Amino acid sequence: MTPRKSVINFINDVQSQLDLVDIWRVKNPQTKSFTWSQRSPPIFCRLDYWLISNNLHDWVKATNIIPAIRTDHSAIYLEFGNVDKEAKGPGFWKMNTSILEDDEYIDDLTKMVPIWIKEGRKELSDHRNIWDWIKYNIRAHAIKYSKKKAKERNERRSKLEKEYTEAKQNFIERLDSIKNLTRIWSSRGLSIYGKITLLKSLLIPKFVYVSSLIPTPKEFVSQLNQLLFQFLWNGRDKVTRRSAINEYSNGGLKMIDFDSMIISLRLAWLKRIASSNDDTWKRYLRHHLERFGGPFLFHCNYDVSILPLNISLFYLELLQWWSEFRDTFSSEKDWRYILWNNKQILFNNKSYFEAGVVHISDLSFDLNNKDSFSLVSNRISKTNFLVWAGLRHSIPSVLKNCTHKSTTGELSLKIDDNIFDVTKKKSKDYYTLLVSRKALFPTNVNKLQNEFHFTLEEVC
């Protein structure tokens, strides 16, 4: 049997090595109590301990020795306070590696590391201390930069939420006005064509100006469409909405399509953006698009969900709708061959813009990586050989042999062998195209053609 003194010494050694404390004795320094005893011969011992980390000392609320059943030992009791209310420290720092893909952070680090090395060599003699000094500064700089980016993201989110709330309030007031007007005019006994004339001349104009200047909330568009078509049919729709917006000659009613109207009003801003005047709002737009080539971005095969754009929702929607419009209607997809900001060409999950190299053919795939880099190295500033080789490797094979060079002058599309010049088009030109693609023939056209052998011209 191990002598009692040896056991006590062993417990003391464990406490010393692991920084543990006998919390009952700490809380009860003058109290005599025991967890085991026998009557003959009389022996009283405290054999049961709570040994806890010294760091938990302040969180212990109570500790005690209490009676227990079915054992010759007493129970030992330990109660902690509310740990969740305790202030937490900074914890273990782990670098956010995503910032290594941020060009701005890499540029800052490239400038600062030589300065930190110079400071370390000036104040410290040991290379290990210099290395620790550099790591300390990298850590501090990464934390500061991450906080700055997080603040920018939060500010951007708050800005978008504020814009959305303000826009929503603008449209709620107008929607209430429309409800009152439709309630009044519903009792006038207007014909279908009379109601559509009323909608176009009196109700829809209430939204044209505001929808051309601020983003239109999606739920509002849904509510307004429901209200307008309910007024048109005095209840449930009699025909599909996509056939109601069609031309008279195609069996439609020329009902207004509010979704297409919003998009066409926004796309009409392209004419203003492409103009030569230098208004204040254009400086704002150019500033935010500068890192992507400025207005050149509108010529690129971009995806707004990939580009890190810090811009208002109004312009984000404009960029998105312009991309969708040209993809839908243009017969020539020239923008696919522009290298920069191309959603099909990603390097490190990012698209790039670099002045001097515009088209895929500028990567000179008829040469190897070394020779092609030597050829363009005098035209590019930030790209080194490894980035250049990685960029060439990221080009889809279907585009590598392409020698096509698209024009990057004025914004224009080729639609059905006709040039669609954005600098001369108005919202009604966009609206006509959008509705022509969206509208459908009435569902009974096929039935009439099949059962009565009518031609399409006879039906419509």
C-alpha positions in Angstrom: 0.0 0.0 0.0 1.4 3.4 -1.0 2.3 5.5 2.1 0.0 8.5 2.6 2.9 10.9 2.5 3.9 9.7 -1.0 0.3 10.3 -2.2 0.3 13.8 -0.9 3.6 14.5 -2.5 2.4 13.1 -5.8 -0.7 15.3 -5.7 1.5 18.4 -4.9 3.7 17.5 -7.9 0.7 17.3 -10.3 -0.6 20.6 -9.0 2.7 22.3 -9.6 3.2 20.9 -13.1 -0.3 21.6 -14.4 -0.9 24.8 -12.5 -3.8 23.3 -10.5 -5.2 24.4 -7.2 -7.2 22.6 -4.5 -10.2 25.0 -4.7 -11.9 23.7 -1.6 -8.9 24.6 0.5 -8.5 27.9 -1.2 -12.1 28.8 -0.4 -12.0 27.4 3.1 -8.4 28.0 4.4 -9.3 27.6 8.2 -12.1 25.0 8.0 -11.5 21.4 9.1 -13.7 18.9 7.2 -13.4 15.3 5.9 -14.7 13.2 3.0 -14.0 9.8 4.6 -13.9 8.4 8.1 -14.1 5.2 10.2 -15.1 4.5 13.8 -12.6 2.0 14.9 -9.9 2.9 15.1 -11.1 6.5 14.5 -9.7 7.9 11.3 -10.8 11.1 9.5 -9.3 12.0 6.1 -10.1 14.4 3.1 -9.5 12.0 0.3 -11.6 13.7 -2.5 -10.4 16.8 -4.2 -11.5 19.3 -6.8 -8.2 20.2 -8.6 -9.0 22.9 -11.1 -6.9 25.3 -13.3 -5.7 28.4 -11.6 -7.4 30.4 -14.4 -10.8 29.2 -13.3 -10.3 30.3 -9.7 -12.3 33.6 -10.0 -15.3 31.8 -11.7 -16.0 29.4 -8.8 -19.1 30.6 -7.0 -19.2 27.9 -4.2 -17.5 24.6 -3.1 -18.6 22.3 -0.3 -18.5 18.8 1.2 -22.0 17.3 1.5 -23.4 13.9 2.6 -23.8 11.2 0.0 -25.8 7.9 -0.2 -24.6 4.4 -0.9 -20.9 5.2 -0.3 -18.6 5.7 2.6 -17.4 8.9 1.1 -18.9 12.3 1.3 -19.8 14.1 -2.0 -17.8 17.2 -3.0 -19.7 20.0 -4.6 -18.5 22.7 -7.0 -20.6 25.6 -8.5 -19.4 28.0 -11.2 -20.8 31.5 -11.8 -22.2 32.7 -15.1 -19.2 32.3 -17.4 -21.0 33.7 -20.4 -21.1 37.2 -18.7 -17.4 37.3 -18.4 -15.5 39.5 -20.9 -13.7 37.5 -23.4 -10.2 38.3 -24.7 -9.1 38.5 -28.3 -8.4 34.8 -28.5 -6.1 33.1 -30.9 -5.4 35.2 -34.0 -5.6 33.5 -37.4 -4.9 35.4 -40.6 -7.7 35.9 -43.0 -6.1 34.4 -46.1 -8.7 35.8 -48.5 -7.0 39.2 -48.3 -4.0 37.6 -50.1 -6.2 37.8 -53.2 -6.8 41.5 -52.7 -4.5 43.6 -55.0 -4.7 46.6 -52.7 -3.5 44.6 -49.7 -0.6 43.0 -51.7 0.5 46.4 -53.0 0.5 47.8 -49.4 2.4 44.8 -48.1 5.0 45.1 -51.0 5.6 48.7 -50.0 5.7 48.1 -46.2 7.9 45.0 -45.8 11.2 46.7 -46.9 10.4 49.5 -44.4 9.8 47.0 -41.6 13.1 45.2 -42.5 15.0 48.4 -42.4 13.5 49.4 -39.0 14.3 45.9 -37.6 17.9 46.0 -38.7 18.3 49.5 -37.3 17.0 48.6 -33.8 17.8 44.9 -33.5 20.9 42.8 -34.0 19.6 39.2 -33.8 18.0 38.0 -37.1 15.5 36.0 -35.2 14.2 39.1 -33.5 14.1 41.0 -36.8 12.0 38.1 -38.2 9.7 38.3 -35.2 9.4 42.1 -35.7 8.4 41.6 -39.4 5.8 39.0 -38.4 4.4 41.3 -35.8 4.0 44.1 -38.3 2.4 41.8 -40.9 -0.1 40.7 -38.2 -0.9 44.2 -37.1 -1.3 45.4 -40.7 -3.5 42.4 -41.6 -5.8 43.1 -38.6 -6.0 46.8 -39.5 -6.7 46.1 -43.2 -9.3 43.5 -42.4 -11.1 45.8 -40.0 -11.0 48.5 -42.7 -12.5 46.2 -45.3 -15.2 45.0 -42.9 -16.1 48.6 -42.1 -16.4 49.3 -45.8 -18.6 46.3 -46.3 -20.9 47.3 -43.4 -21.1 50.9 -44.7 -22.0 49.6 -48.2 -24.7 47.3 -46.8 -26.1 50.1 -44.7 -26.1 52.4 -47.7 -27.9 49.9 -49.8 -30.4 49.2 -47.1 -31.0 52.9 -46.7 -31.5 53.3 -50.4 -33.9 50.4 -50.5 -35.9 51.8 -47.5 -36.2 55.2 -49.1 -37.1 53.8 -52.5 -39.7 51.6 -50.8 -41.3 54.6 -49.0 -41.5 56.5 -52.3 -43.3 53.7 -54.0 -45.7 52.9 -51.1 -47.1 56.4 -51.3 -47.7 56.2 -55.0 -49.2 52.7 -54.7 -51.7 54.0 -52.2 -52.6 56.7 -54.7 -53.1 54.1 -57.4 -55.4 52.0 -55.2 -57.6 55.0 -54.6 -57.8 55.9 -58.3 -58.6 52.3 -59.4 -61.3 52.1 -56.8 -62.9 55.3 -58.2 -62.6 54.4 -61.9 -63.8 50.8 -61.4 -67.4 52.1 -61.1 -67.3 54.0 -64.4 -68.0 51.0 -66.6 -65.0 51.4 -68.9 -64.2 49.0 -71.7 -61.0 46.9 -71.7 -59.4 49.4 -74.1 -60.7 52.3 -72.1 -59.1 50.9 -69.0 -55.7 50.3 -70.7 -55.8 53.9 -72.0 -56.5 55.1 -68.5 -53.6 53.0 -67.1 -51.2 54.4 -69.7 -52.3 58.0 -69.5 -53.1 58.5 -65.8 -51.8 55.7 -63.5 -48.5 54.5 -64.9 -47.0 58.0 -65.4 -47.0 58.4 -61.6 -44.1 55.9 -61.6 -42.2 56.8 -64.7 -40.1 59.5 -63.3 -39.3 57.9 -59.9 -38.6 54.5 -61.5 -36.1 56.2 -63.8 -34.1 57.6 -60.9 -34.2 55.1 -58.0 -34.3 51.3 -57.8 -37.8 49.8 -57.8 -38.4 47.2 -55.0 -39.4 43.8 -56.4 -42.3 43.3 -54.1 -43.7 46.6 -55.2 -43.5 45.6 -58.8 -45.5 42.4 -58.0 -48.1 44.4 -56.0 -48.5 47.0 -58.7 -48.9 44.3 -61.5 -51.5 42.6 -59.4 -53.4 45.8 -58.8 -53.3 46.9 -62.5 -54.5 43.5 -63.9 -57.1 43.2 -61.2 -58.5 46.6 -62.3 -58.3 45.6 -66.0 -60.3 42.4 -65.6 -62.4 43.3 -62.5 -60.9 40.3 -60.7 -59.0 37.3 -61.9 -57.0 37.4 -65.2 -59.1 36.4 -68.2 -56.0 35.8 -70.4 -52.3 35.4 -69.6 -50.4 38.6 -68.9 -47.8 37.8 -71.4 -50.4 37.7 -74.2 -52.1 40.8 -72.9 -48.9 42.9 -73.5 -48.7 41.7 -77.1 -49.5 43.9 -80.1 -53.0 44.1 -81.5 -51.9 42.3 -84.6 -50.7 39.4 -82.5 -53.9 39.0 -80.6 -52.8 41.2 -77.6 -54.1 44.3 -75.9 -50.9 46.4 -75.8 -51.2 46.4 -72.0 -48.2 48.0 -70.3 -45.5 45.6 -69.0 -44.2 47.3 -65.9 -41.1 45.1 -65.5 -40.0 45.8 -69.0 -40.7 49.5 -68.5 -38.4 49.7 -65.5 -35.6 48.0 -67.3 -36.0 50.2 -70.4 -36.0 53.4 -68.3 -32.8 52.2 -66.7 -31.1 51.2 -69.9 -31.9 54.6 -71.4 -29.2 56.0 -69.0 -26.6 54.4 -71.2 -27.1 57.2 -73.7 -26.3 59.8 -70.9 -23.3 57.8 -69.8 -21.9 57.6 -73.3 -22.4 61.3 -73.9 -19.4 63.7 -74.0 -20.6 66.0 -71.2 -18.9 65.8 -67.8 -21.6 66.0 -65.2 -20.9 65.4 -61.5 -22.9 62.1 -61.4 -20.6 60.8 -64.2 -17.5 61.5 -62.1 -19.0 59.4 -59.3 -19.6 56.5 -61.8 -16.1 56.8 -63.4 -14.5 56.8 -59.9 -16.1 53.5 -58.9 -15.5 51.9 -62.3 -11.9 53.1 -62.6 -10.2 49.9 -61.5 -12.2 48.0 -64.1 -11.4 50.3 -67.0 -14.0 53.0 -66.4 -16.8 53.1 -69.1 -14.8 50.4 -70.9 -16.5 47.9 -68.5 -19.7 48.3 -70.5 -17.9 46.6 -73.5 -16.7 43.6 -71.4 -18.2 40.2 -70.8 -18.6 40.9 -67.1 -20.7 39.4 -64.3 -21.7 41.9 -61.5 -21.7 39.0 -58.9 -18.0 38.4 -59.5 -16.7 42.0 -59.8 -16.1 43.7 -56.3 -18.1 46.7 -57.2 -18.7 49.3 -54.4 -21.5 51.2 -56.1 -25.1 52.0 -55.6 -27.9 49.6 -56.4 -29.1 51.8 -59.2 -25.9 51.3 -61.2 -25.6 47.7 -60.2 -29.0 47.0 -61.8 -28.0 49.0 -64.9 -24.9 46.9 -65.4 -26.8 43.7 -64.8 -29.7 44.6 -67.2 -27.3 45.8 -69.9 -25.5 42.5 -69.8 -28.7 40.5 -70.0 -30.1 42.7 -72.8 -27.2 42.3 -75.1 -26.9 38.6 -74.4 -30.6 38.2 -75.4 -30.8 40.4 -78.5 -27.3 40.8 -80.1 -26.6 38.5 -83.0 -22.8 39.1 -82.6 -21.2 38.4 -79.2 -18.1 40.5 -79.7 -17.7 41.1 -76.0 -16.8 37.5 -75.4 -13.4 38.1 -77.0 -12.4 41.0 -74.7 -10.0 39.6 -72.1 -10.5 41.9 -69.1 -13.4 41.7 -66.8 -14.4 38.5 -68.7 -16.6 36.2 -66.6 -15.3 33.2 -68.6 -11.7 34.0 -67.8 -10.9 33.9 -64.1 -7.5 33.7 -62.5 -7.5 33.2 -58.7 -11.4 33.5 -58.9 -11.1 37.0 -60.2 -11.4 38.8 -63.5 -8.7 41.4 -64.4 -8.2 44.7 -66.2 -4.8 45.8 -67.4 -4.3 48.7 -69.8 -2.4 47.8 -73.1 -3.9 44.2 -73.4 -7.5 44.1 -74.3 -8.4 41.1 -76.5 -7.7 37.4 -76.1 -5.6 37.5 -79.2 -3.3 40.0 -77.5 -2.0 37.1 -75.3 -0.2 35.8 -78.5 -1.0 32.1 -78.2 1.2 31.5 -81.3 4.2 32.1 -78.9 5.2 30.3 -75.7 4.8 31.9 -72.3 8.3 33.4 -72.1 8.3 35.0 -75.6 4.8 36.3 -75.3 5.6 37.9 -72.0 8.7 39.5 -73.4 6.6 40.9 -76.2 4.1 42.7 -73.9 6.2 43.4 -70.8 6.7 47.0 -71.9 2.9 47.6 -72.1 1.9 46.2 -68.7 2.9 47.4 -65.3 1.7 45.1 -62.5 1.7 41.6 -64.1 4.8 39.5 -63.6 5.7 36.3 -65.5 3.9 33.9 -63.2 0.7 35.9 -63.3 1.0 36.2 -67.1 1.5 32.4 -67.5 -1.4 31.7 -65.2 -3.6 34.1 -67.1 -2.8 32.4 -70.4 -3.6 29.1 -68.9 -7.0 30.3 -67.6 -8.3 31.0 -71.2 -10.9 28.4 -72.3 -9.5 26.3 -75.1 -12.5 27.3 -77.4 -11.3 30.9 -77.3 -7.5 30.4 -77.6 -7.5 30.2 -81.4 -9.7 33.2 -81.8 -8.2 36.2 -83.7 -11.3 38.3 -83.5 -11.0 41.8 -82.2 -14.2 43.6 -81.2 -14.6 47.3 -81.4 -14.3 49.2 -78.1 -15.5 52.5 -79.4 -19.2 53.6 -79.0 -21.6 51.2 -77.4 -23.6 49.4 -80.1 -25.2 46.1 -80.9 -26.1 44.2 -84.1 -29.7 43.1 -83.9 -31.2 41.4 -86.9 -28.7 42.9 -89.3 -29.4 46.4 -87.9 -27.1 48.5 -85.8 -28.6 49.3 -82.4 -26.7 52.5 -81.5 -27.0 53.0 -77.7 -26.0 56.7 -78.0 -29.2 57.4 -80.1 -31.8 55.1 -78.5 -34.5 56.0 -76.0 -36.4 54.0 -73.4 -39.2 53.2 -75.9 -36.7 51.4 -78.2 -35.6 49.1 -75.4 -39.2 48.6 -74.3 -40.3 47.5 -77.8 -37.5 44.9 -78.0 -38.1 43.6 -74.4 -41.8 43.2 -74.9 -41.4 41.6 -78.3 -39.3 38.9 -76.7 -41.5 38.4 -73.7 -45.0 38.6 -75.3 -46.8 35.4 -76.3 -49.8 34.6 -78.5 -53.1 33.9 -76.7 -53.4 30.3 -75.6 -56.5 29.7 -77.8 -54.6 30.5 -81.0 -53.4 27.0 -81.4 -56.8 25.6 -80.7 -58.4 27.8 -83.4 -55.7 26.9 -85.9 -56.1 23.2 -85.3 -59.9 22.9 -85.1 -61.0 25.4 -87.7 -57.8 25.4 -89.9 -57.3 29.1 -89.6 -54.1 30.7 -90.6 -52.2 32.8 -88.0 -53.2 36.0 -90.0 -56.9 35.0 -89.9 -56.8 34.3 -86.2 -55.1 37.6 -85.3 
